[in-house]
Amino acid sequence: MVLGRRAFLGTLLAIASAAILAVSPVKAAEKLNIVTTVGMIGDAVQRIGGDRVEVTNLIGEGVDPHSYWQTRSDVVKMGRADAIFANGLYLEAQLEELLLKLKERKPVILAAEVIPVEERRASETYKDRFDPHVWMSPKLWRQVVVGIQASLGELDPEGKATFGENARVYLAEMDRLHAYASEVIASIPEEQRILVTAHDAFGYLGRDYGIEVLGVQGISTQSEAGLQRVEELVNLIVSRDVGAVFVESSVSERNVKALVEGAAAQGHEVKIGGQLFSDAMGAPGTYEGTYVGMIDHNVTRIALALGGDAPERGMDAKLGAGL
């Protein structure tokens, strides 16, 4: 099996190498051709790069990056790119080996790995690994944005002033988002600040805003959700009178529905409080398809479902609207 995987990787690298050789050197007047893995990274690169970049994102709406395997066309795109921006921290687990091989031939930026180790959450599932969902903390994501700005400046020195101004505007939006999230999460009655979701993607959000986070699965969706874990969470939901649990856009609803059914069997009614964006943003062309919109949606839905006070359409009345 290992030899088969290595042979397959070798074939992909040969495809990528052919694509690299087929590309002419980038001229100063051309846009940087950037490939990103997940939408959160893509949003940051596009916002900072502006008109000086052309961004292609590989892993789209509703797709789980933990289990995503590259396609042949993905490999060609990565081979032709001037640079590749990924999250890193083992989020793109199935792509990691290919990304590290490509890094020997072209710039591959693992953007979230700028976060200092002491500020990362440890993974209980994988030894010496960390929780990759750092975008759930606007405070941490600021560091990722600053790192992306620096990387783009190295790739395109003539664009540094543009990148700096774009990053300033983007970071100001994040500061407003952090203030909004702090306010609406704090409005949830303290005893109801329990966030139960499909997998443990919201730990940084919980750490920042003082809400207990419990996932059926672990940090990676590749971890198994056993019957014992489901039973433990059902008992907790009943004993602590949890009123709402949440499904995720990129994870099957099956395990969360099992919690609802298990609680009902014990005479406790718990509702599904809404769908949250965990590992993927909303649809392209919508507000929720941006990083700010993604987090605005999440904290607004969480606050409203758990008894807090938040405007139905979010921080700037944009939820549910196009761009």
N, C-alpha and C positions, 0 to 999 in steps of 0.2 A: 504493500500500500504506500509506504514511504517513497520507494523507488518510482512508483507510478506518479505520485504527486510531484516529485522532482523532475521527472521527464516532462510532465505537463507544464511545469513552471519554465523549463528550458525552452519549450515550444513558444510559450507566451513571450519570453524574453527575446527570442529570435524575431518574433513579429514586431515587438517594440523597437528592436535594433534596426530593422528594415525601415520602420516609420521614421526613426531618428535620422537615418541616412538620406531619406527622401526629402527632408525639409531643408530649405535654404537658410542661411544665417539671417537672423532677424535684423532688419534695418531700424534705425532710430525712430523713423516716422511711423513704423508699424505698431499696432497694438500688441501688447504681450498676450500670448496665447496661454491661458492658465486653465488647468484642469483641477477641479476640487472634488473631494469625495462626498461630503455631506453638505446639505443646504446651509447649515449655520456658518460653516467656513466659507462657502460660496457667497453668501450674503455679505460677509465681512470683506472679502477680497473685492467684490463688485463695488461696494460702497466706498471703500478706500481708493481703489484703483480708478473708478469713474470711467471716463472715456479713453483712458490709456490701457485698458485691459479688455480682453474678450474671455469670458468665463464660461466653461462647460462643467456642469455638475453631473457626477456619475450616479449617485444614489438619490432617488427622487422621493416624492411624497408617498407616505405610507409604507416605505420600505425599511426593513430592519438592517442597519449597517453591521450589527454584530455577526450576522450570518450571510452577508452579501458576498457573492463570488463574482469576479470580473468576467465580462463577456469578451469575445474577440474584438469587438468594436471598441470596448473600453481600453483595451491594451493598445490599439492603434492610436486612439486619442491621447493616451498618456505618452506614447512614443513620440508623437508630433508636438506635444506641448513644450513651451519654453520652461515651464516649471509646474510642479504638482504640489498642491496644498492639501494636506490631510489633517484630521484631528490628532491622530496618534493616541497614546495611552491605551493601546490595544482595543480601541473602539472598532476599527476596521480589521477585525481579527483575521479574517480569511484573505485579506489583501496585504497583510503586513509583510510577508516574505517577498512578494513582488515589489512592494514599495521600497523595501530596503535594497533590493537588487537594482532597481531603477536609480536609486540615490547614488550609486557608484558612477552613473553616466550623466546625470542632470540634476538640477536643484529639486529636491523633494523636502518640503518643509512640513514637519510634524508640529503644527501650530500650538496645540495645547500643552506640549511638553516644555513650553516656556514657564509654566506654573511651577514654582519651587516645590520640592518634595514635601516640605513641612506643611504646605497649604493643600495638599491633595488628600483625599480620603482613601484609605487602604482598601484593597479588595479582599473580602473574606473567601472568595472562590478561588482566586489565582494568586499563588505566592509571588511576592515581589512585583505585583501589578497594582494599579490604582484605578479608582473610579474615573472613567473617562468623561462623564457627563458634566464637564466644568461649565458649559454654557448655561446651566441652570442657575448659576450665580452671576448676575451682571457685574459684580465686583471682580470676580476672577476673569470673566470674559474680557474685561477692559485690558488685562495684561496680554491676552491672546491677540486682541485688536492692535495693540501697540507693537507686538512682535510681527504681525502681518505687515503693518506699515513699514517697519524697518526692512523686512525681507523684500517688499516691493521696491523700496528705495535702492537696495543693492542690485536688483534686477534691472531697474530703470532709473539711474541717477538723475536724469533730466526731469523726472516726474516727482522728485522729492517734495517740492513746494505744494504741488497739487495733492499728493498723498497726505501731507501734513494737515492741510486745511480740511480735506474730506474726513480724516480721522477725528479732527477736533469736533466737527458737527456730529459725527456718529457717536463719539464718546459722551457728548452732552446729552444725547437721547438716552443713552444707557444710565446716566446719572438720574435723569427724570424717572426712568423705569424702575430703578432701585428704590427711589423715594416712594413711588406709587405702590410697589410691591410691599414695602415695609408697612405702609399705612393700611392697606386692605387686609393683609394677613393678620396684623395686630388687632383688627376689628373682630376676628373670630373669637368667640368665647374660649377661654383658655382650656377648658376641659374637652372642647371639641377640636382642638388643633391636632388631629390625627389624620394623616394622609395615607390611605391604603390604595395601592395601584398594582398594575400587572407585574412590573419588575422594578428593581431598586434603582430608578433613574433620577430620583428627585432629592437625593441626599444632600447635595450642595444647597439647594433651595431651602430644605428644612433646616440646615445648619445656619444659614444666613438669617432666616426669618422666624426661627423659634417654633417650628412645627415638626412633630414627630412623624417620620416617614417609614412606612412598612410596605415591602413589595412581596408579592407571591413568589416570584423568581428573584434571583440575585442580581448583581450589577450587570451581568451578561444574560441575555435571553437564551444563551446556550446552556445555562444551568437548568437542572431539572426542578420542577415544582412537584414535590411529593405530596401524597395524601396527608402526611403528618403536618406539613407546613400549612396546607389549606385548613385542616382542622384547628391548628393553633390560632390562625387568623380569625376563623369563624368564632371561636370561643372568646377571643379578644373583642371582636366587634360586638358580641352580645353583652359581655361583662362591662364594657365601657360605653355602651349605648351609642356606638358610632352610627351616624345617620346617613352617611354617603360614602361610597367607594367609587373609584374612577377607572375607566378603561383608557387605553392608549391607542393612538392612531396607527402605530407601526407594530403592534403586538396583538395577538389573538385575544378576543374577549372571553375565551372559554374559562380561564381560571378565575376571573373576576365574577363571572356569572355563577360559578360554583360557590363563591363566597356568599352571594345573595341568596342562593338556594339553601345553603347550609344554615345561614342565619334564620331563614324563614322556617326551616324544620325545627328550630328551637323557639319559635314564636316571636322572633324579632324581625321587624321590617327594616331593611336597609336598601336605599335606592342607589342607582348608578347616577352619580353626580355630574356626569358629563364625560366627554372624551378629551384627554389631554394630549399635547404634543410632547413626546419624550425624545425619541431619537431621530425624528424627522419633522420638518416644518410643515405648514399647510400648503395648499395648492399654489402653484406659481401664479402671479398676478393678483393675489389676494393679500390683504394686510397680514393675515396669519401665515402667509408664505414668506414673511420677513422675520429676522431674528427678534426685533422689538415686538412685532405682532404676536409671535409665538409665545413669548414670555408674558405679555399682556393678557393674552387669552388664558394661559394657564393660571396665573394668580387670580384673575377675575373669577373664573369658573370655580376654583378652589374656595375662594372666600364666600361666594354666594351659596355654594352647596353645603358648606359647613357652618352656616349661620352668621357669616360676617356681613359687612356692609361694603358694597362695591357697585359702581355704575354698570348696568347691564351690558353696555357697549364698550366698556373698558376705559382706559386712561384718557384717550382723546376721542371717544365715541366713534372709533374706527372698526371695531369688531363686527364681522359679518359683511364688510364692505370690500370692494376692489381697491386697487391702488389709485 
